Amino acid sequence: MLDEPMNGLDPPQIREMRDVLRDYAAAGRTVILSSHLLGEVEQTCTHVVVMHEGRRLAAGPVAEIIGDAGALMVGTLEPEHAVAVLRAMDGIEGAEPHPGGVLVHYDGVPPSAVVAALVGAGVPVDRVGPSGRLEDAFLALIAAPGNGDGAPGDDGLASPAGSDLVGGQGGAP
């Protein structure tokens, strides 16, 4: 169990610490860390538990907490063209222009097929990534009405006051 393992480290040491944690988890061990550096948690952990005022608000795989399952951000300088191509595709539930690209909601089609369709239609694609960030999900969870109604921190991971995020990697979450 580690509390803020990346805090105060320089970039080379942060990378080394990430590697150490991943190697430890790859050996079948569970690593539990507590951190407010949500970008690091997102890069390092496979599962998270969001705590606020001693209550668990959410727990699960990072992608589920972020809400990335079935959503993707595609970077392009031609968002209108991309939206037209995507809306004509089977398996696309929605496509909306966003700053720097298009937010795509899909079901039953792999992300690689989304990119292939865009490139095949002449849409320049410069990046593809998750639709959200852990920080956004965390802030939305703690700001949601009734957030004090989360399950009590009966899993031994309760934060005595304020908000916290516990991340885990490897083994059972």
WOFENTA-V442234 format. One record per residue. N is the residue number from 0. RES is the residue in one letter. SS is DSSP state (A for helix, B for strand, O for the rest). OMEGA is omega in whole degrees, 0 to 359 (999 if undefined). D_CENTER is the distance of its C-alpha to the mean C-alpha in Angstrom with 2 decimals. Layout:
N;RES;SS;OMEGA;D_CENTER
N;RES;SS;OMEGA;D_CENTER
//
This chain:
0;M;O;183;21.41
1;L;B;177;20.46
2;D;B;179;20.23
3;E;O;184;18.58
4;P;O;181;19.30
5;M;O;185;18.29
6;N;O;176;20.27
7;G;O;180;23.27
8;L;O;173;22.67
9;D;O;183;23.43
10;P;A;179;21.10
11;P;A;179;23.07
12;Q;A;176;22.88
13;I;A;179;19.12
14;R;A;179;18.82
15;E;A;179;21.48
16;M;A;176;19.87
17;R;A;180;16.60
18;D;A;179;19.03
19;V;A;181;21.02
20;L;A;179;18.19
21;R;A;178;17.09
22;D;A;179;20.82
23;Y;A;180;21.44
24;A;A;180;18.80
25;A;A;178;20.15
26;A;O;177;23.51
27;G;O;180;22.48
28;R;O;176;21.98
29;T;O;177;19.37
30;V;B;177;18.05
31;I;B;177;17.21
32;L;B;177;16.27
33;S;B;184;16.22
34;S;O;172;14.89
35;H;O;178;14.47
36;L;O;190;13.12
37;L;A;176;9.46
38;G;A;177;8.99
39;E;A;178;10.83
40;V;A;181;9.11
41;E;A;181;5.76
42;Q;A;190;8.50
43;T;A;190;10.71
44;C;O;175;9.66
45;T;O;181;9.24
46;H;B;177;9.59
47;V;B;171;9.63
48;V;B;179;12.38
49;V;B;181;12.52
50;M;B;175;16.18
51;H;B;179;18.38
52;E;O;176;22.15
53;G;O;181;22.46
54;R;B;177;20.74
55;R;B;180;17.71
56;L;B;181;15.74
57;A;B;176;12.98
58;A;B;177;12.34
59;G;B;177;10.74
60;P;B;182;8.38
61;V;A;182;4.79
62;A;A;178;4.52
63;E;A;180;7.28
64;I;A;179;6.50
65;I;A;182;4.24
66;G;O;182;7.13
67;D;O;181;6.61
68;A;O;179;9.47
69;G;O;178;12.32
70;A;B;187;11.08
71;L;B;175;11.28
72;M;B;179;12.47
73;V;B;178;15.76
74;G;B;179;17.60
75;T;O;175;21.31
76;L;O;180;24.40
77;E;O;184;25.69
78;P;A;181;23.33
79;E;A;178;26.29
80;H;A;180;27.36
81;A;A;180;23.88
82;V;A;180;23.68
83;A;A;179;27.19
84;V;A;184;26.46
85;L;A;181;23.31
86;R;A;178;25.06
87;A;O;183;27.84
88;M;O;170;25.69
89;D;O;178;25.65
90;G;O;178;22.30
91;I;B;181;20.86
92;E;B;179;20.38
93;G;B;177;19.98
94;A;B;181;19.67
95;E;B;175;19.86
96;P;B;175;20.55
97;H;B;179;18.21
98;P;O;178;19.08
99;G;O;181;19.23
100;G;B;185;18.54
101;V;B;173;17.76
102;L;B;185;15.03
103;V;B;173;15.72
104;H;B;185;15.44
105;Y;B;177;16.83
106;D;O;177;18.26
107;G;O;177;20.43
108;V;O;180;20.05
109;P;O;178;18.03
110;P;A;179;16.08
111;S;A;178;18.87
112;A;A;176;21.41
113;V;A;181;19.87
114;V;A;180;20.20
115;A;A;179;23.62
116;A;A;180;24.90
117;L;A;181;24.07
118;V;A;178;25.65
119;G;A;179;28.53
120;A;O;178;29.23
121;G;O;178;29.45
122;V;O;178;26.27
123;P;O;179;25.21
124;V;O;181;21.54
125;D;O;176;20.45
126;R;B;177;16.71
127;V;B;181;14.06
128;G;B;179;10.31
129;P;O;184;7.16
130;S;O;183;8.37
131;G;O;180;6.34
132;R;O;179;5.03
133;L;A;179;4.71
134;E;A;179;8.41
135;D;A;180;9.09
136;A;A;180;8.00
137;F;A;181;9.97
138;L;A;178;12.81
139;A;A;180;13.11
140;L;A;183;13.40
141;I;A;179;16.02
142;A;A;184;17.82
143;A;O;176;18.19
144;P;O;178;21.82
145;G;O;182;22.71
146;N;A;176;19.84
147;G;A;181;22.64
148;D;A;179;23.12
149;G;O;180;20.26
150;A;B;179;21.58
151;P;B;181;23.54
152;G;O;183;22.19
153;D;O;180;24.50
154;D;O;178;22.34
155;G;O;183;23.61
156;L;O;185;20.43
157;A;O;174;21.65
158;S;O;186;21.54
159;P;O;180;25.08
160;A;O;177;24.30
161;G;O;183;21.66
162;S;B;179;17.90
163;D;B;176;16.06
164;L;B;179;12.90
165;V;B;180;13.71
166;G;B;178;11.68
167;G;B;179;13.28
168;Q;B;176;13.74
169;G;O;177;16.48
170;G;O;177;19.12
171;A;O;182;18.63
172;P;O;999;15.81
//
